[in-house]
Amino acid sequence: MTDAVTTPRLQVRPPEEADRARFVELFRDDDFMLFHPHVLSEAEAEARFDHMIDVCRTIPFGKQPVVERASGLVVGYTGVDHIDIDGRSRLEWGYRFVPEARGLGYATEASRALLEKARRTYAGELLAIIDPRNVASQNVALKLGFAFWTRSRVDGDVCDLYTLTLG
Ligand SMILES: CC(C)(COP(=O)(O)OP(=O)(O)OC[C@H]1O[C@@H](n2cnc3c(N)ncnc32)[C@H](O)[C@@H]1OP(=O)(O)O)[C@@H](O)C(=O)NCCC(=O)NCCS
């Protein structure tokens, strides 16, 4: 696939219709949705996957599947989505992996590779929104080059906001 980014252990590529069942299952799973306000209903999970496809139609580094090359399994996602904060539209970078694929450096490896792709087409700010208790996610963000910006409320929850400027 021409749009795919390949690392030693992973492939990061735009979503395909064939990924739907896997993501709907994951978006409904408590363990996968750790540090998310709630697991999604089936309808919400379907809508979230539709949205993932939509965003990736216009943004080459939209949230997209990460495939473990050794197993061929989709083990998570990384990339951006649109978010409005204080009335301003921004790009929010996020990642999420299945429990069996955590602690292996995959979030950093996949995100670094997709960030390289982002740098080729985008100049501007990226935002990361992280629960202050989520040390693993903070570590990933810092390794990717994000810097702490501010602590704020997002949808009522206290979050730490990090930024990274490309270009
Ligand atoms: C956050 C998450 C994506 C990290 O994925 P990962 O592939 O395990 O991340 P990496 O291995 O690339 O890096 C994680 C770093 O945090 C560290 N870490 C992991 N768990 C930790 C913990 N509980 N406390 C402190 N540090 C931790 C790791 O040691 C590693 O740092 P290091 O390279 O300096 O050793 C993954 O844990 C996950 O999917 N969590 C649930 C969903 C989530 O929280 N998404 C982010 C929402 S903002």
The ligand as a MOL file (V3000), in Angstrom:
LIG
                    3D

  0  0  0     0  0            999 V3000
M  V30 BEGIN CTAB
M  V30 COUNTS 48 50 0 0 0
M  V30 BEGIN ATOM
M  V30 1 C -0.2390 5.2570 26.4320 0
M  V30 2 C 0.1070 4.0850 25.4970 0
M  V30 3 C -0.4080 4.4260 24.1130 0
M  V30 4 C 1.6060 3.8920 25.4790 0
M  V30 5 O 1.8800 2.8590 24.5420 0
M  V30 6 P 3.2560 2.0340 24.5940 0
M  V30 7 O 3.4560 1.4000 23.2840 0
M  V30 8 O 3.2570 1.1770 25.8050 0
M  V30 9 O 4.2820 3.2350 24.7810 0
M  V30 10 P 5.8620 3.1530 24.6310 0
M  V30 11 O 6.3070 1.7820 25.0360 0
M  V30 12 O 6.2380 3.6820 23.2960 0
M  V30 13 O 6.3420 4.2270 25.7120 0
M  V30 14 C 5.7320 4.2590 27.0080 0
M  V30 15 C 6.6840 4.9060 27.9740 0
M  V30 16 O 6.0720 5.0780 29.2300 0
M  V30 17 C 6.6720 4.2170 30.2010 0
M  V30 18 N 5.5830 3.6700 30.9820 0
M  V30 19 C 4.7180 2.7320 30.6030 0
M  V30 20 N 3.8150 2.5140 31.5990 0
M  V30 21 C 4.1650 3.3600 32.5950 0
M  V30 22 C 3.6220 3.6150 33.8740 0
M  V30 23 N 2.5280 2.9770 34.3100 0
M  V30 24 N 4.2250 4.5360 34.6400 0
M  V30 25 C 5.3170 5.1860 34.1960 0
M  V30 26 N 5.8680 5.0020 32.9870 0
M  V30 27 C 5.2740 4.0880 32.1910 0
M  V30 28 C 7.4470 3.2050 29.4280 0
M  V30 29 O 8.5180 2.7150 30.1880 0
M  V30 30 C 7.8950 4.0320 28.2270 0
M  V30 31 O 8.9410 4.9340 28.5450 0
M  V30 32 P 10.4660 4.5720 28.2520 0
M  V30 33 O 10.6050 4.3580 26.7710 0
M  V30 34 O 11.1950 5.7810 28.7260 0
M  V30 35 O 10.7360 3.3250 29.0220 0
M  V30 36 C -0.5610 2.7650 25.9700 0
M  V30 37 O -0.1750 2.5230 27.3040 0
M  V30 38 C -2.0540 2.7710 25.8650 0
M  V30 39 O -2.6320 2.4310 24.8450 0
M  V30 40 N -2.7380 3.1600 26.9660 0
M  V30 41 C -4.1860 3.1980 26.9910 0
M  V30 42 C -4.7450 4.2910 26.0920 0
M  V30 43 C -4.1440 5.6340 26.3840 0
M  V30 44 O -3.8900 5.9840 27.5410 0
M  V30 45 N -3.9320 6.4280 25.3280 0
M  V30 46 C -3.3990 7.7690 25.4630 0
M  V30 47 C -4.5010 8.7020 25.8130 0
M  V30 48 S -3.8610 10.3730 26.0280 0
M  V30 END ATOM
M  V30 BEGIN BOND
M  V30 1 1 1 2
M  V30 2 1 2 3
M  V30 3 1 2 4
M  V30 4 1 2 36
M  V30 5 1 4 5
M  V30 6 1 5 6
M  V30 7 2 6 7
M  V30 8 1 6 8
M  V30 9 1 6 9
M  V30 10 1 9 10
M  V30 11 2 10 11
M  V30 12 1 10 12
M  V30 13 1 10 13
M  V30 14 1 13 14
M  V30 15 1 14 15
M  V30 16 1 15 16
M  V30 17 1 15 30
M  V30 18 1 16 17
M  V30 19 1 17 18
M  V30 20 1 17 28
M  V30 21 1 18 19
M  V30 22 1 18 27
M  V30 23 2 19 20
M  V30 24 1 20 21
M  V30 25 1 21 22
M  V30 26 2 21 27
M  V30 27 1 22 23
M  V30 28 2 22 24
M  V30 29 1 24 25
M  V30 30 2 25 26
M  V30 31 1 26 27
M  V30 32 1 28 29
M  V30 33 1 28 30
M  V30 34 1 30 31
M  V30 35 1 31 32
M  V30 36 2 32 33
M  V30 37 1 32 34
M  V30 38 1 32 35
M  V30 39 1 36 37
M  V30 40 1 36 38
M  V30 41 2 38 39
M  V30 42 1 38 40
M  V30 43 1 40 41
M  V30 44 1 41 42
M  V30 45 1 42 43
M  V30 46 2 43 44
M  V30 47 1 43 45
M  V30 48 1 45 46
M  V30 49 1 46 47
M  V30 50 1 47 48
M  V30 END BOND
M  V30 END CTAB
M  END
